[in-house]
């Protein structure tokens, strides 16, 4: 009886941990205007229409596209409309890709 209780608790623990790992690895998207780019800090900050702001860490493998062409983080400009696909690593949003519409107005 005691053994089956311990086994049951262990199974629940594994399912909870596995489920949270799957959620953490899933992709999310955030669209808005670029308010700041810092290539040295590898940081991209975007604000949406609701004035919600998100900061994204940009890694070496992050794909940045402007009009479908690959670019560097430093080539993005403040005011461009962008959609960022990201995954959470703990509490840190990691950008997987950032896609800019080349005809978006700039401020």
TORFIVEX-485628 format. One record per atom (N, C-alpha, C, O): x, y, z; residue in one letter. Coordinates in nm, 2 decimals. Layout:
<pts>
X,Y,Z,a
...
</pts>
This chain:
<pts>
0.08,-0.12,0.00,x
0.00,0.00,0.00,x
0.09,0.13,0.00,x
0.07,0.22,-0.08,x
0.19,0.13,0.09,x
0.27,0.24,0.10,x
0.35,0.26,-0.03,x
0.37,0.37,-0.08,x
0.39,0.15,-0.09,x
0.47,0.15,-0.21,x
0.39,0.21,-0.33,x
0.44,0.29,-0.41,x
0.26,0.17,-0.34,x
0.18,0.22,-0.45,x
0.15,0.37,-0.43,x
0.13,0.44,-0.53,x
0.14,0.41,-0.31,x
0.11,0.55,-0.28,x
0.23,0.64,-0.32,x
0.22,0.74,-0.39,x
0.35,0.59,-0.29,x
0.48,0.66,-0.33,x
0.49,0.66,-0.48,x
0.53,0.76,-0.54,x
0.46,0.55,-0.55,x
0.46,0.54,-0.69,x
0.36,0.63,-0.75,x
0.39,0.69,-0.86,x
0.24,0.64,-0.70,x
0.14,0.73,-0.75,x
0.19,0.88,-0.74,x
0.17,0.95,-0.84,x
0.24,0.91,-0.63,x
0.29,1.05,-0.61,x
0.40,1.08,-0.71,x
0.41,1.19,-0.77,x
0.49,0.98,-0.73,x
0.60,1.00,-0.82,x
0.55,1.02,-0.96,x
0.60,1.10,-1.04,x
0.45,0.95,-1.00,x
0.39,0.96,-1.14,x
0.33,1.09,-1.16,x
0.34,1.16,-1.26,x
0.26,1.14,-1.06,x
0.19,1.28,-1.07,x
0.30,1.38,-1.08,x
0.29,1.47,-1.16,x
0.41,1.37,-1.00,x
0.52,1.46,-1.01,x
0.58,1.47,-1.15,x
0.61,1.57,-1.20,x
0.60,1.35,-1.21,x
0.66,1.34,-1.34,x
0.57,1.40,-1.44,x
0.61,1.47,-1.53,x
0.44,1.38,-1.43,x
0.34,1.44,-1.53,x
0.34,1.59,-1.52,x
0.33,1.66,-1.62,x
0.34,1.64,-1.40,x
0.34,1.79,-1.38,x
0.47,1.85,-1.44,x
0.47,1.95,-1.51,x
0.59,1.79,-1.41,x
0.71,1.84,-1.46,x
0.72,1.83,-1.61,x
0.76,1.92,-1.68,x
0.67,1.72,-1.67,x
0.67,1.70,-1.81,x
0.58,1.80,-1.88,x
0.61,1.86,-1.98,x
0.46,1.82,-1.82,x
0.37,1.91,-1.88,x
0.42,2.06,-1.88,x
0.40,2.13,-1.98,x
0.48,2.10,-1.77,x
0.54,2.23,-1.77,x
0.65,2.25,-1.86,x
0.67,2.36,-1.92,x
0.73,2.14,-1.89,x
0.84,2.15,-1.98,x
0.78,2.17,-2.12,x
0.84,2.25,-2.20,x
0.68,2.09,-2.16,x
0.62,2.11,-2.29,x
0.57,2.25,-2.31,x
0.58,2.31,-2.41,x
0.50,2.31,-2.21,x
0.45,2.44,-2.22,x
0.56,2.54,-2.24,x
0.55,2.63,-2.32,x
0.67,2.52,-2.16,x
0.78,2.62,-2.17,x
0.85,2.61,-2.31,x
0.90,2.71,-2.36,x
0.84,2.49,-2.38,x
0.91,2.48,-2.50,x
0.82,2.52,-2.62,x
0.87,2.54,-2.73,x
0.69,2.55,-2.59,x
0.60,2.58,-2.70,x
0.63,2.73,-2.75,x
0.67,2.81,-2.67,x
0.60,2.75,-2.87,x
0.63,2.89,-2.93,x
0.51,2.98,-2.90,x
0.39,2.94,-2.90,x
0.54,3.11,-2.89,x
0.44,3.21,-2.87,x
0.47,3.32,-2.97,x
0.59,3.32,-3.02,x
0.38,3.41,-3.00,x
0.41,3.52,-3.09,x
0.37,3.65,-3.02,x
0.27,3.65,-2.94,x
0.43,3.76,-3.06,x
0.40,3.89,-3.01,x
0.43,3.99,-3.12,x
0.54,3.99,-3.18,x
0.33,4.07,-3.16,x
0.34,4.17,-3.27,x
0.33,4.31,-3.22,x
0.25,4.34,-3.12,x
0.41,4.40,-3.28,x
0.40,4.54,-3.24,x
0.51,4.62,-3.31,x
0.56,4.57,-3.41,x
0.54,4.73,-3.25,x
0.64,4.82,-3.31,x
0.77,4.81,-3.22,x
0.76,4.80,-3.10,x
0.88,4.81,-3.29,x
1.01,4.81,-3.22,x
1.03,4.94,-3.15,x
1.02,5.05,-3.21,x
1.05,4.94,-3.02,x
1.08,5.06,-2.94,x
1.23,5.07,-2.91,x
1.28,5.18,-2.88,x
1.30,4.96,-2.91,x
1.44,4.96,-2.88,x
1.51,4.84,-2.93,x
1.46,4.73,-2.93,x
1.63,4.86,-2.98,x
1.72,4.75,-3.03,x
1.86,4.77,-2.96,x
1.91,4.89,-2.97,x
1.91,4.67,-2.90,x
2.05,4.69,-2.85,x
2.13,4.56,-2.89,x
2.13,4.46,-2.82,x
2.20,4.57,-3.00,x
2.28,4.46,-3.05,x
2.39,4.41,-2.95,x
2.41,4.29,-2.94,x
2.45,4.50,-2.87,x
2.55,4.46,-2.77,x
2.49,4.37,-2.66,x
2.55,4.28,-2.62,x
2.37,4.41,-2.61,x
2.30,4.34,-2.51,x
2.21,4.22,-2.57,x
2.16,4.14,-2.49,x
2.21,4.22,-2.70,x
2.12,4.12,-2.77,x
1.98,4.13,-2.72,x
1.92,4.03,-2.68,x
1.92,4.25,-2.73,x
1.79,4.28,-2.68,x
1.71,4.35,-2.78,x
1.75,4.44,-2.85,x
1.58,4.31,-2.79,x
1.48,4.36,-2.88,x
1.36,4.39,-2.79,x
1.31,4.30,-2.73,x
1.31,4.52,-2.79,x
1.19,4.55,-2.71,x
1.08,4.60,-2.81,x
1.10,4.68,-2.90,x
0.96,4.54,-2.79,x
0.85,4.56,-2.88,x
0.73,4.60,-2.80,x
0.71,4.55,-2.69,x
0.65,4.70,-2.85,x
0.53,4.74,-2.78,x
0.41,4.72,-2.88,x
0.42,4.76,-2.99,x
0.30,4.66,-2.83,x
0.19,4.63,-2.91,x
0.08,4.74,-2.91,x
0.11,4.84,-2.84,x
-0.03,4.73,-2.98,x
-0.13,4.83,-2.98,x
-0.20,4.86,-2.85,x
-0.25,4.97,-2.82,x
-0.19,4.76,-2.76,x
-0.25,4.78,-2.62,x
-0.14,4.84,-2.52,x
-0.17,4.85,-2.40,x
-0.03,4.88,-2.58,x
0.08,4.94,-2.50,x
0.14,4.84,-2.41,x
0.21,4.87,-2.31,x
0.12,4.71,-2.44,x
0.20,4.60,-2.37,x
0.34,4.60,-2.43,x
0.35,4.60,-2.55,x
0.44,4.59,-2.35,x
0.57,4.59,-2.39,x
0.64,4.45,-2.35,x
0.62,4.41,-2.24,x
0.72,4.40,-2.45,x
0.79,4.28,-2.42,x
0.94,4.30,-2.46,x
0.97,4.36,-2.56,x
1.03,4.24,-2.38,x
1.17,4.24,-2.41,x
1.21,4.10,-2.45,x
1.17,4.00,-2.38,x
1.28,4.09,-2.56,x
1.33,3.96,-2.61,x
1.48,3.95,-2.61,x
1.54,4.04,-2.65,x
1.53,3.84,-2.56,x
1.67,3.81,-2.58,x
1.69,3.75,-2.71,x
1.62,3.65,-2.75,x
1.79,3.80,-2.79,x
1.82,3.75,-2.92,x
1.95,3.67,-2.92,x
2.05,3.72,-2.88,x
1.94,3.54,-2.96,x
2.05,3.45,-2.95,x
2.12,3.44,-3.09,x
2.06,3.49,-3.19,x
2.23,3.38,-3.10,x
2.30,3.36,-3.22,x
2.22,3.30,-3.33,x
2.23,3.33,-3.45,x
2.13,3.20,-3.29,x
2.05,3.13,-3.39,x
1.92,3.20,-3.42,x
1.84,3.14,-3.50,x
1.89,3.31,-3.36,x
1.76,3.38,-3.39,x
1.76,3.43,-3.54,x
1.85,3.50,-3.58,x
1.65,3.40,-3.61,x
1.64,3.44,-3.75,x
1.57,3.57,-3.75,x
1.46,3.59,-3.70,x
1.63,3.67,-3.82,x
1.57,3.80,-3.84,x
1.55,3.82,-3.99,x
1.65,3.81,-4.07,x
1.43,3.85,-4.02,x
1.39,3.87,-4.16,x
1.33,4.00,-4.18,x
1.24,4.05,-4.11,x
1.37,4.07,-4.29,x
1.31,4.20,-4.33,x
1.27,4.17,-4.48,x
1.35,4.16,-4.56,x
1.14,4.17,-4.50,x
1.09,4.14,-4.63,x
1.13,4.00,-4.68,x
1.15,3.98,-4.80,x
1.15,3.91,-4.59,x
1.19,3.77,-4.63,x
1.34,3.75,-4.64,x
1.39,3.64,-4.66,x
1.42,3.86,-4.63,x
1.57,3.85,-4.64,x
1.63,3.85,-4.50,x
1.59,3.92,-4.42,x
1.73,3.76,-4.48,x
1.79,3.75,-4.35,x
1.87,3.87,-4.33,x
1.94,3.93,-4.41,x
1.86,3.92,-4.20,x
1.94,4.04,-4.16,x
1.99,4.02,-4.02,x
1.97,3.92,-3.96,x
2.07,4.12,-3.98,x
2.13,4.12,-3.84,x
2.04,4.21,-3.75,x
1.97,4.29,-3.80,x
2.05,4.18,-3.62,x
1.97,4.26,-3.52,x
1.99,4.41,-3.54,x
1.90,4.48,-3.53,x
2.12,4.45,-3.56,x
2.15,4.59,-3.57,x
2.09,4.66,-3.70,x
2.09,4.78,-3.71,x
2.03,4.58,-3.79,x
1.97,4.63,-3.91,x
1.82,4.67,-3.89,x
1.76,4.73,-3.97,x
1.77,4.62,-3.78,x
1.63,4.66,-3.74,x
1.63,4.80,-3.70,x
1.73,4.86,-3.66,x
1.51,4.87,-3.72,x
1.50,5.01,-3.69,x
1.38,5.03,-3.60,x
1.28,4.97,-3.61,x
1.40,5.13,-3.51,x
1.29,5.17,-3.42,x
1.17,5.21,-3.50,x
1.19,5.29,-3.60,x
1.05,5.17,-3.46,x
0.93,5.21,-3.53,x
0.88,5.11,-3.63,x
0.77,5.12,-3.68,x
0.96,5.01,-3.67,x
0.92,4.91,-3.76,x
0.82,4.81,-3.70,x
0.83,4.78,-3.58,x
0.72,4.77,-3.78,x
0.63,4.66,-3.73,x
0.70,4.53,-3.74,x
0.76,4.50,-3.84,x
0.69,4.45,-3.63,x
0.76,4.32,-3.62,x
0.67,4.22,-3.56,x
0.59,4.25,-3.47,x
0.68,4.10,-3.60,x
0.62,3.98,-3.53,x
0.73,3.90,-3.48,x
0.82,3.85,-3.56,x
0.74,3.87,-3.35,x
0.84,3.79,-3.29,x
0.78,3.66,-3.24,x
0.68,3.65,-3.17,x
0.84,3.55,-3.29,x
0.81,3.42,-3.24,x
0.91,3.39,-3.13,x
1.03,3.40,-3.16,x
0.87,3.35,-3.01,x
0.96,3.32,-2.90,x
0.92,3.20,-2.82,x
0.81,3.16,-2.83,x
1.01,3.16,-2.74,x
0.99,3.05,-2.64,x
1.04,3.11,-2.51,x
1.13,3.19,-2.50,x
0.98,3.06,-2.40,x
1.02,3.10,-2.27,x
1.13,3.01,-2.21,x
1.12,2.89,-2.23,x
1.23,3.07,-2.16,x
1.33,3.00,-2.09,x
1.33,3.05,-1.94,x
1.39,3.15,-1.91,x
1.26,2.98,-1.86,x
1.23,3.03,-1.72,x
1.14,3.15,-1.74,x
1.03,3.13,-1.79,x
1.18,3.27,-1.70,x
1.10,3.39,-1.72,x
1.15,3.48,-1.83,x
1.10,3.59,-1.85,x
1.24,3.43,-1.91,x
1.31,3.51,-2.01,x
1.25,3.47,-2.15,x
1.27,3.35,-2.19,x
1.19,3.56,-2.22,x
1.15,3.53,-2.36,x
1.27,3.53,-2.45,x
1.34,3.63,-2.46,x
1.29,3.42,-2.52,x
1.40,3.40,-2.62,x
1.34,3.41,-2.76,x
1.26,3.33,-2.79,x
1.38,3.51,-2.84,x
1.33,3.52,-2.97,x
1.39,3.41,-3.06,x
1.51,3.38,-3.07,x
1.30,3.34,-3.13,x
1.34,3.24,-3.23,x
1.35,3.30,-3.36,x
1.44,3.27,-3.44,x
1.25,3.39,-3.39,x
1.26,3.47,-3.51,x
1.19,3.60,-3.50,x
1.10,3.62,-3.41,x
1.23,3.70,-3.58,x
1.16,3.83,-3.58,x
1.14,3.87,-3.73,x
1.24,3.87,-3.81,x
1.02,3.89,-3.77,x
0.98,3.92,-3.91,x
0.93,4.06,-3.92,x
0.83,4.09,-3.85,x
0.99,4.14,-4.00,x
0.96,4.28,-4.02,x
0.89,4.29,-4.16,x
0.94,4.24,-4.26,x
0.79,4.37,-4.16,x
0.72,4.41,-4.29,x
0.80,4.53,-4.34,x
0.81,4.64,-4.28,x
0.87,4.52,-4.46,x
0.95,4.63,-4.51,x
0.88,4.76,-4.54,x
0.94,4.86,-4.55,x
0.75,4.75,-4.56,x
0.67,4.87,-4.60,x
0.61,4.94,-4.47,x
0.54,5.04,-4.49,x
0.64,4.89,-4.35,x
0.59,4.95,-4.23,x
0.64,5.09,-4.21,x
0.76,5.11,-4.24,x
0.56,5.18,-4.17,x
0.61,5.32,-4.14,x
0.70,5.32,-4.03,x
0.69,5.25,-3.93,x
0.80,5.41,-4.03,x
0.90,5.43,-3.93,x
0.88,5.56,-3.86,x
0.84,5.66,-3.92,x
0.91,5.56,-3.73,x
0.89,5.69,-3.65,x
1.03,5.75,-3.62,x
1.04,5.85,-3.56,x
</pts>
